[in-house]
Amino acid sequence: MWFSFWRSKDRFSLDQLRYLADQLTKVQIVNDVNKDFVIEALRSIAELITYGDQHDPSFFEFFMEKQVVGDFVRILKLSRTISIPLQLLQTVSIMIQNLQSEHAIYYMFSNEHMNYLITYSFDFRNDELLSYYISFLRAIGGKLNKNTISLLVKTRNDEVVSFPLYVEAIRFAFHEENMIRAAVRAVTLNVYHVGDDSVNRYITSAPHTDYFSNLVSFFKKQCMDLNRLISETLKNPGPDSNSTITAAVDEIEDNLYYFSDVISAGIPDVERLITDSILTLLIFPVLLPSLRTVAVNDMQSDVVTSLYLLCCILRIVKIKDLANTIVAALYYPLDSFTKCSEGQVNGYIPDHGFKSESDGIDNDNLAKNNKKRLVVHVPCSSSFSDFHAQSITMLNNGSSSNASLREVLLKYVTDGDDVQVLGSLSVLATLLRTKELDESMLDGLGILPQRKQQKKLLLQALVGSASGEEQLFSSESSLTRDGIACELDVYLEKIKEQYGVSFQSPNFVSSPRVPRFQVLDALVSLLCRSNISAETLWDGGWLLRQLLPYRQSEFNKHHLKLLKVSYENSACAIEKEVKGFWPDLLITVLCDEWRKCKRAMESSSPPKEPKSMLFPPRKLFSEDIPEGSSFTAGERMHELVKVFVLLHQLQIFTHGRTLPDQPLIYQPSDHRTNSRAQTSGLVSVPKPGTEMNLGNAVPCRIAFERGKERHFWFLAISVGTSGWLVLAEELPLKKPYGVVRVAAPLAGCNPRIDDKHSKWLHLRIRPSALPFLDPVKYKPHGKLKTKAFVDGRWILAFRDEESCKTAFLMILEEINYLCDEVHRRINPSLKLGTALDISNLSAPISEESSSHTTPRDSL
């Protein structure tokens, strides 16, 4: 008897399920006495049903026969504690998620039990309960298809009149918790992608359409928050600024990808609702007006944020009408979106650009705010009323108020700061890569790639279009003005009629090639600017190569002259770097950046992502590093090389030559006979412990620690483009030989004899490498993982003035040898004529014939 009492029951048996169901049926009240048993029973039933669904169908047959779900609902009604609803929601969620049988899912969704649970008045003030409820909704959403969705809706005359799952889910669409918002979006996407026509009509009927405008309003609030964050970062950058901006950007892009996923469901009315909401709530009243704003102290956070958001919307939200309408809006003058006006439509005055104060958008006000209609003529705000007309002379030689937004973008390219240039280039590059845009719209903007022009004209010629054939073989290979204007007029009229923006027909120029020449002028002008970072110039070079991938026919003489002058100036700057701090790394950096630039120019996407414009200019080193440090010089050298490489490659391109895989650099020369390196036996990097000949070395003293002076033999050597300062200890039993103890780079040592002590020699000791060239230690939008190095100092004390002077002259002589070798090897790249001649050769020849080969020691 006792053995039978203690014998454990089989947990996964039909008898156990029958026992638990019978016990639940007997429960008439749930209180502190029996709540633990009820919770355990609910949990165990979920395990048994999941097990039975995979192993024994009789489990679920019993579950249906006894209508256990009905007991679940009854238990919920009896409950007065929070723990029962928690376990009940978890139990039902686990069952729905794990049931594989369609028959089982149909049963769970029938009899209105799920709808009862969905609409039950839970106490959502409890965060844990809300989390379980959202997981319950998501579990149901994951099982939706054309058959199961009909069990969760109520219909009248074949039209859906109630859909609790969708209605209750979107109540939490704008919850402050990101995980809840993500779960709600998953549920809505499951609904949209079912493809049920009656359900689609339901979600696109009032008042459910407010959800889509509320989405855009919520997104607009996030854009406002991003703009404030960027503005604060520009004024007071902190250690966590980049990570905070990155988190905000990720959330914004997640929202846009959700829009994209919604649109991919293929519901036409939803696409129209999202398009209208983005245009009327964000593009027209906020983003486009902000393109003309100038913040205090030249911190144009509004411009940067607007340019970034335009790029994101065009890149992620792939709607043809949206993309073409945005392009059409770029033809409007600034006043169309920003001029002062007291006119209102339906009493609604939209925002004028980004606000400096919080919009205060909350869930209750979203629908209310979005029922009002947009008016683009808005009262002026004092912070946005002027556009610094004195500093901007528009491309059409008109006043800034008459300039189109397209011309403003180009003016940022020619006259803006680094961030504005990058932002404008990113917008143009994004437009160029937006497949939803009609080619005629791109050609009207002046950014239709030459290969697409030729392809379209060829097709026109093949089908018998006379105009296409004439243009294909004419010097003006551009689409006709009528073709551009026809497509553009459709969207200009749409902006006027549908969105209420006052319409002024743009003045088309007589030649359709003028917009293209304006873009080329702006890009060539950009490449001649010296106050723009190399990374941004690479973006400009990429865009230029996209527009003209094959030939130089559209460059005029003025363009070619400007590019040549800019290249020559850059070559002079590189020549000066030969005598700078880092000549030993110059060829290595040149070869590395050449490959990177060639790869970037040939890529299908720009070198920099649009979001890079949001981050403050990177600072590699702390403020306590002196102005003349080797790090500052190294960063400058790196920038100059990147600019030189870009301009050099553009020169080869504009002359119709093939771009080589490596820069034009001579082979290393043979080692000098009787050089100090050969005499000492150090023809490679001197490592500590290496034995060397001290014949040319000079004895000296140095203290690496206070009060601990040591005796060494000092020697300066150079081998090709490398050089070292060596301190060695003499071997008493093997004179005149010694052992290397310390070695430092020769380049950048800046030797100086002390003014008061003529026996002392001061040397600057820089690191052997630049930390920002190491991808392991350097992050593009972050800090170095290790602390920045600081230049070291050696003070060598010699026996007499003559020894000190000998060491000084020895250093200068070896530095000259090193610099001369660097200059000799890079000389072909610095001379345009030689570079162009050599780029035509199919095989390398001797240096005397002005040839080049890939350097063996620089890769």
Steps between C-alpha positions, in 0.01 A plus 500: 500500500769748598702400193199577282453840668858615441522366144557796263244562230591519131498875437440467126199271502137539402402409856699793633327735253160357598583550868604863453194581288268347761666698776460827308133423443451474878655841567224745596715769654863605470663632813832487682425144615469338157667746261829308499322182397311684223821654368676164499202336331497762221871463447483120491210499255704711258785247520266204448318652201830590335627147561180340374498710181831342403453146637135407571194662333275370776634769733353782297183301425439478874588871533232587243244254640521645848513859364793582727542843335157585637628412846797731438262788437291408804807488723602845372160640599530349848851630557567796728878474500747612234683167493212307337467727191880489465509122493190472284643729230829312512323163475290599198800666330715188543225279362437719193870539423573127522190345343586366156166350406275728295201326656623598846556863397151518347352378827697747710386793284136393484219547756604864560722399791807673354306817424370498857854480635617767256230746612507409869564797731838408641675734740774625271645715774695185580792498256547124521136437416521735201809316378319163519196646326707635210675162468154341488396730214825429318448125535158530338639725226762240418229247409299725269421394147202533266321218681569585863448876472131448422457341846616820672284755316129578501331564168173645376402463134847361425666811642717495812346710775718394793857377533600506869853367447595788270313771693640401839853455366529847347394653832856431611671596173662805661579359842816632662646150521679408179436125534126558521504720190697234314249228596206714390667562164551127457127445557398769251740368236352152543155652440607700192682209338207261525356670192132475593309762300224551756754545780696744283187706442439502875847628594486770230162632615437767761592520781768233451681710238610729781753234595710575193502877549572439869798290397643787300429746782683274742786474251500879465539534876801268485645719225453806720675324787788405270536859386515626859754233586724597209466868585603436861788279388634768266497751784620275782640168375537239771670162532175316426374729222574257217335203669191708582469623142553145370218369719265776380594439136444124536152561638413739218619256235307219671185710465564556132564131442166434665339739250675307225375167635145635517520622140638165384165342594369658179191676636456802266297710745761450773775614265301811417428574867867470597610710201255779581588497870878514440460787255245705695634444851876482445641578155312820412464669841826389665778356285489722192462827695792398721734489202517878513551543872823621657540434867688709751880494476478331158385176662255391233354197672164552327657484154705191586205316655275584206752383244555176688127432537438568131769243417350244736145545375603470136728204567268293720139597423476385139186671369509635147255786561685604815843507332381687191301751705806578712704558184227723354501702823871570451405718200300734724660822623571528870208735553252233395561320827633766734373849416288685748127469450196549716294269282366181655301206376252342739659700778820295504842659507777245449842505658769715343807285488632335815383652827731577785241389754346157539188439298342318785343238276334225697280206411174677577576800283642319201172428327362842585798686355502300181140568400594856411618591155837639402571854392854562381488881523572553867576787738870578526701392797774737610760223503420392147406821322833578334714282281812715497428625151820699508706182514309312230489616141278253324606308194245679283641838604167581660417586858509224756124518547449410135748213503364150487576247772702309243721807455532529878635145512757582234593820682571299812737290287691805378487724807384293797709363784616140511179361651273692261705383202480138614126534563429646157718241327320225692161627384616517137657154523185358659283650227731359236467150652123516561350252256148635558591830331421551134812555292356819357482639856865412557596662172310813597704515820818454296604174667397236248812283446641518149461125447126523570468792260667300225289192574174690482593683181614174344163342578323799350712470186434126472122545517513766230489823699659767283577725795667212680719417200596863449595544865689173514742614232502867592730683739209571735413150616225601742131437527278760339364790694146390419560154642633644825230762532217257424579264786586783734179688427296204622658516846508879516127505434450229759683705763276794421167317483544228760723663760401863465847644437474819295624425150744696296619340181879472503681685228649230282812603323524470125748211511430190712875463547521805726399313820766241425767765448393663826562173683836451327599859580413446866695172522809639327484806725480269802807304392697825489413595859770469764276535807310174450607166646640232273222255587237748385696574182502126428119509507511784248742305282276193517199702385701650214609155386139378512387783274790456257623142520639473148643819355586867552274636224284700740796667670570838350839671493424692816427176687821338380708805589358518852559131561856525369583797720352324801705189423820700467438677830439165666820359347696794645353428843605136476851605396525709816398198708814324377693729734241467777451273800392184319694452174571137594124425493413718203533231231316243713210739560501606134471141374239409757282803431537451125342156526229624731417795276488288185272253676279781632468670160403172334251405769125514442448702820667815638802460728320646802157411639251788532488465878870594524396863447331497842813431699721783620837535327725231636779598734773244511706655775440674827528875536823478703699380199705793370427661165827390340479136608573216261140382537362824366751482216409136433132577476575788266721278284226236482241757392731646235575156358131414476427825315801451271400143416146608409615789281768283338250230409259762364778637281563157353125455450441837335779427252337172403779281639468167680529531875785280630460286809796670667639854500793579275798434726857400416659184633722525810857582411800288593650568841770765508849358519691578819186639660478510877231229489727264306805578710308438822335185364148636556333472158158416644297619798742507797350287774619500862774243544628527143877510474645797306830665411562821697757640256289805406322535836558783746513436878243684710302493824125503557274461803170318433422524871576781740844453655586192291735608223615236254784490243418416138640528150278709272456439127258635235440281194272494196414212268290602201189673631554388859732635767575456870670657794692225681637485854735204555709367787860407429607139537815519718638170373418566134599853413402690284170312508196565710139395555197706406303601807264770370390605149270782394383642162742737333236704316349783696768496772562874452859509642601812692817588696416656833552880508663501843669160503678442171571136592129417521299384201117513513303245294127458451397132506179428312329161482579264214139499374193722496230357729207621285633293210448185708143372444520295819560804718295756310123531463362738234252667737664427828817537700824313494479187711828594663625834615662714234878487502699810586830579332799401709819694564862392511773723636838353413809625684832465311859523621571822313347749257666336201337163575163669541535681169612179330186322619287796392643506147476123475125519570446775242697308238303177551170688497597654168586156359160370613303797363686496169415133452132563579488792259673299227250218526182710502626749242303347206172553682581864571548585133176485305660460158719211614208336680279515192772367273581212732132411548486413129786251516411135511819387675748663742835615370809650657503814712711674236211456257259648758335173585352371819434178677309411810723572800608182674549654840188712528217251485 
